[in-house]
Amino acid sequence: MTLQFDATLVPNRRRALQMAGLATLAAVLAPRMALATEAQVAEEMKKLFGGKSMGEGKIKLDLPEIAENGLVVPINIDVDSPMTDADFVKSVHVFADGNPLPQVVTYTFAPESGRASASTRMRLAQTQNVIAVAEMSNGALYSAKAQVKVTIGGCGG
């Protein structure tokens, strides 16, 4: 049996640089190509809640106004509710109009939770709006909205 050498499979320097350039370009463009819009967020919210009106208040959305590092933006949600069997927060949905998917996270609560509060970190690729919607046990909806300015290296963006 004779083994043959195929020179086309050996990467040369030019080919390696081309592939590295394409990979870098893909990494830079991919996050910007598929970002949710405000209309997509509104459509997603309409799917979940229909045409129900949303009140303000009750929900506190704590986000930094300026995030110097968009990779780890802290988000804290607290909903004012007695959390009794008769009156409690069923769920809180978080949406962002600049992320690849409009709905970021959903938290589910029960009266046994004692408090409707949650914290996480989310990735924000650009300056965008973050919306939290609290769904109450009686069907009422409350929302809060905050804009987070994501800076690039702390220089604004």
QUIRA-V951227 format. One record per pair of residues at least 24 apart in sequence whose ideal C-beta (glycine too) atoms are under 7 Angstrom apart, sorted by the first residue. I is the first residue (numbers start at 0). J is the second residue. If there is no record, write none. Layout:
BEGIN
I;J  I;J
END
This chain:
BEGIN
30;124  33;99  34;97  34;98  34;99  34;124  35;96  35;97  35;98  35;99  35;100  35;101  36;96  37;96  39;101  40;94  40;96  40;101  40;130  43;94  43;101  43;102  44;94  44;132  47;92  48;140  51;140  53;132  53;140  53;141  53;142  54;139  54;140  54;141  55;141  55;142  56;141  57;133  57;141  58;131  58;133  58;141  58;142  58;143  59;143  60;129  60;131  60;143  60;145  62;129  62;145  62;147  63;147  64;147  64;148  65;148  65;150  66;123  66;147  66;149  66;150  67;150  67;153  69;122  69;123  69;124  69;149  70;122  71;120  72;120  72;121  72;123  72;147  73;118  73;120  74;118  74;119  74;121  74;129  75;118  76;116  76;117  76;131  77;116  78;115  78;133  80;115  82;110  82;112  82;113  82;114  82;115  83;110  84;110  86;136  87;136  88;115  88;133  88;135  89;134  89;135  89;136  90;134  91;115  91;117  91;131  91;132  91;133  92;132  93;129  93;131  94;130  95;123  95;127  95;129  96;127  96;128  97;123  97;124  97;125  97;127  123;147  123;149  125;149  126;156
END
